[in-house]
Amino acid sequence: MVENVDLDYLFLVWGIPVRNSPGAVNKQIYSIANRLTEDKKRVGILYISYNSVAARYNIEENSLNFRIRLLISRIVYSKFVSKIPLYFFKRSKGKNLTEKVKLYASGTELPLLNARHIVTSYWWAVLLAAQKYPREIIYFILYHDYTEDIMHSNKENVPLLQQAYRMSNLILANRDLSSKIGDNYPVITEGIEIEKFLCKGSINSKNRHMLLIPLRKNPLKGIEYAIPALNKIHDQFPEIKIVGYGDFDGKVPNFIDFKHIMPDKMLMEYFCRSTYFILPSVTEGIPEPLLEAMAGGCACISTASGGPQQVINNEVNGMLVPVKDPESIFTAFKKLYNEENLRRSVMEQAMRTASEYDLGRTYNDFINAIKFYENSS
């Protein structure tokens, strides 16, 4: 157990950073953490075993596969074993965090740390933190309304979500949440590494017949609506090369070139090569992949699933379609494919829009949110 460590900020996330792509939420956290150390703040990140948390709150079904993952996670997140991946992560090439950020790992039993501010974007992490650090201030960043997530996993946890809302200082990462949560909370604007995703070539150098789409196993990411839409696109436009990526572990049609989770460098290359990008989610905050695709000059089609409406102006810098509607996705694609002037205009405007969502703006918004609560106390 780690004791007597004083931190200005402790971020609670899930997973151990062994992959090249840390995920959208963690990218935001990493950027904020790095900037805080530049401002002479003491910062730590605590990785929590999602499998252990899922077992504790009955989020996953009691399958053999899950029990095996749970056993593995208990080993990986043990006090001594967890130091190994953290050690290599800190020293890996192209790392996401500076050496000044301290790293910790835990199952559901959090280590004893002294932190002035505890920040997370997970309801269960709020509950764990409240038990371990009852005297500390907890900030809960909401990327979307997590009620729908819980309803898809275990609806009995909804009261726990409401408890997490009440016991923490809420920070909204999506202005659309104000209508659900309330408009008296600070808002941060999600950002991306603009320079990293801007393509050096022009839109003329893109593959006219390439489409990129994230395929996720989380049902809220719209996989059951994405596949029918892609089937129809393939049937009517067989010349289109469809590239999928993500953690979906079900059956994917043979015509989809499925890459699973791609490292950032490869993903950047596909954004620059692809002409079309589809986001089929049922619910979203302001999705990082959408902004990255827009920065890469893709003609984007997104469901009106929350955050995308704040980014996309329909038929100006992208196409908005209803959620759970494969036919609308196909119709929007057909329109972009057949109307060259519209497609080129959308791609150019998308790049201009994405340039407004820089991580520097995210950091400034985060600091202002902290000051909002400190000045209110």
PyMOL commands that set and color helices and strands:
alter all, ss='L'
color gray80, all
select helices_A, chain A and resi 24-38+50-56+64-76+83-90+123-132+147-153+155-167+175-181+194-197+203-205+219-221+223-236+264-273+288-295+308-311+326-338+340-354+359-376
alter helices_A, ss='H'
color red, helices_A
select strands_A, chain A and resi 6-14+43-48+102-106+114-120+137-142+169-172+207-214+241-245+256-258+274-279+299-303+319-321
alter strands_A, ss='S'
color yellow, strands_A
deselect
rebuild
show_as cartoon
